[in-house]
Amino acid sequence: MDAANPNVTWSRAIDIAELRRRGRAVVKLEGKQLALFAVGERVFACNNRCPHEGYPLIEGHVLDHVDHGCLLTCNWHNWKFELETGDNVYGGDSLRIYPTRVADGALWLDLGDAPDQQRVAAAHHRLHLAMEDNEYDRIARELARLAKAGADPRQAVARAIVGSHNRLRDGMTHAYAASNGWLRLHDSLADPAERLTCLAESVGHIAYDTLREHTWPYSEDERAWSAAGFLEAVEAQDEAAAVALVRGALLTGVHFTALEETLAQAALAHYSDFGHSLIYLWACADLIGRFGHEVELPLLLAYVRSLVRATREDLVPEFRGYAVTLEAWSAQGSAGNEPLGAQALVSSSIKRSLAAVLASRTAPPIDLFHILLDAAATQLLRFDAAREQLPEGTVADNIGWLDFTHAITFANAARRTCTRFPRLWPAALLQIALFVGRNSPYLAPSSDDDRWRVGDLTAFDASCRARVLNHGVGLYIHSVHLLKTWLAARDEWSSAPADVAGRLAAALNRYLSARVHQKRTLRTARQAIDFVALED
């Protein structure tokens, strides 16, 4: 015990004469394996395991460096550490250094741990550095260290959102939506490694989406909240005005729950951006509900930017019928009640899908929803996967699995939204119909539905969880779709009619078993040549 500092406990490590004679030594004290180095009159002690991959640092080499003092290099991957401080000079993680003193002919070490609060702060700092370098293994280790120090590592996700929202050039991305999904999964798990996987995937995705990005500031102006004014600002793609209105709302105590219906209305004002606007809104709702005001403004700023910049697919010629049909829905009132069938919709064009839903508009919205969901699930089950891997084709036909999964994830967000705000059902239902109509040309000429049929939903759900947690997918855009499609399907099959739930599970089964083409190399090259040839 150190009289000057009762929190310090000194442990005898080795005779100092022996260490000086040998130059280095490994000792085990209190369950720790420590590397000791004598360099001239100085002595150092550190963890013997390199923080990179655990190789023994006693096998490294030490030299006096002009700028870094005594520099220890791990010979396996050339990571370098200052022995005075443990700071990493080349590599990533810092190295734990133990205070030393020489007394009574021996080297003594202080093996005491820093207070939990200090260890948590250090782990958060190192996590930030790991995110800056986009190093997944370091991110996972720092999250594990947060948990070991007694912190709630889920708070790292909130900190990552706050620290990254102004580095998203086009606003909210899949990373935040994925974070919500990973946190949902995290909370349902007990295994520490599985829980850590969820957090590492969440934080890692945010790091990837902000890698080497500058800060893209938001307007600091504030304006009294007006729902109509906000909708006009989004329609005019005026980010500064929309942001000012949101800031003004929060300043006067008008928070997300009071803004949500207007935000949903803005998200559904257009058939836009593969439904991301509505999907992202639900992620914001859940994340704000989880973390509170800490993330409310950052999430809303990022969301508003993405909303303003979302693609407006309803302006594309093939989708222009959406606005006309939506207007007709209101104008015709309760007239007409044609039966709507899911299997007929599966192969329907955009025009026919819109007309069929309009003709059935007096049916209960949830019934129409389940019919459309059934059609979307059937299409995912019957997607002609060979199209995704063709080495040629036009840009317009760059269709893949994600085009079909979006119909499911958007439908899930639409049901959740319209259950709360029923007046939005017409827009949501017609937009699901657009997904169905757009995907109909890309179905296989024959189907093998029985191959993917799911007998035991509970067992299948467990296999989905195992697949998602150990996905092995390199690109976050694809791993997040595995996650969110599974979660959306699971949400829906719990309340859908049995036949719809069955087809939804079969479609998910097929998707999770598919070989997803993550990069279209040859097709992209051929399309580039064709495009450039036509430029002049």
Sequence and secondary structure as in RCSB ss.txt:
>XXXX:A:sequence
MDAANPNVTWSRAIDIAELRRRGRAVVKLEGKQLALFAVGERVFACNNRCPHEGYPLIEGHVLDHVDHGCLLTCN
WHNWKFELETGDNVYGGDSLRIYPTRVADGALWLDLGDAPDQQRVAAAHHRLHLAMEDNEYDRIARELARLAKAG
ADPRQAVARAIVGSHNRLRDGMTHAYAASNGWLRLHDSLADPAERLTCLAESVGHIAYDTLREHTWPYSEDERAW
SAAGFLEAVEAQDEAAAVALVRGALLTGVHFTALEETLAQAALAHYSDFGHSLIYLWACADLIGRFGHEVELPLL
LAYVRSLVRATREDLVPEFRGYAVTLEAWSAQGSAGNEPLGAQALVSSSIKRSLAAVLASRTAPPIDLFHILLDA
AATQLLRFDAAREQLPEGTVADNIGWLDFTHAITFANAARRTCTRFPRLWPAALLQIALFVGRNSPYLAPSSDDD
RWRVGDLTAFDASCRARVLNHGVGLYIHSVHLLKTWLAARDEWSSAPADVAGRLAAALNRYLSARVHQKRTLRTA
RQAIDFVALED
>XXXX:A:secstr
  SS TT  EEEEEEHHHHHHHSEEEEEETTEEEEEEEETTEEEEEESB TTT  BGGGSEEEEETTTEEEEE T
TT  EEETTT  EEESSS   B  EEEETTEEEEE     HHHHHHHHHHHHHHHHHTT HHHHHHHHHHHHHTT
  TTHHHHHHHHHHGGG TTS  HHHHHHHHHHHHHHT   HHHHHHHHHHHHHHHHHHTTT             
 HHHHHHHHHTT HHHHHHHHHHHHHTT  HHHHHHHHHHHHTSS BGGGHHHHHHHHHHHHHHHHTHHHHHHHH
HHHHHHHHH  BGGGSGGGTHHHHHHHHHHHTTT       HHHHHT  HHHHHHHHHHTTTS HHHHHHHHHHH
HHHHHHHB GGGGG S   GGG   HHHHHHHHHHHHHHHHHHHH GGGHHHHHHHHHHHHHHHGGGB SS  GG
GG  S HHHHHHHHHHHHHT   SSHHHHHHHHHHHHHHHHHHTTS HHHHHHHHHHHHHHHHS      HHHHH
HHHHHHHHT  
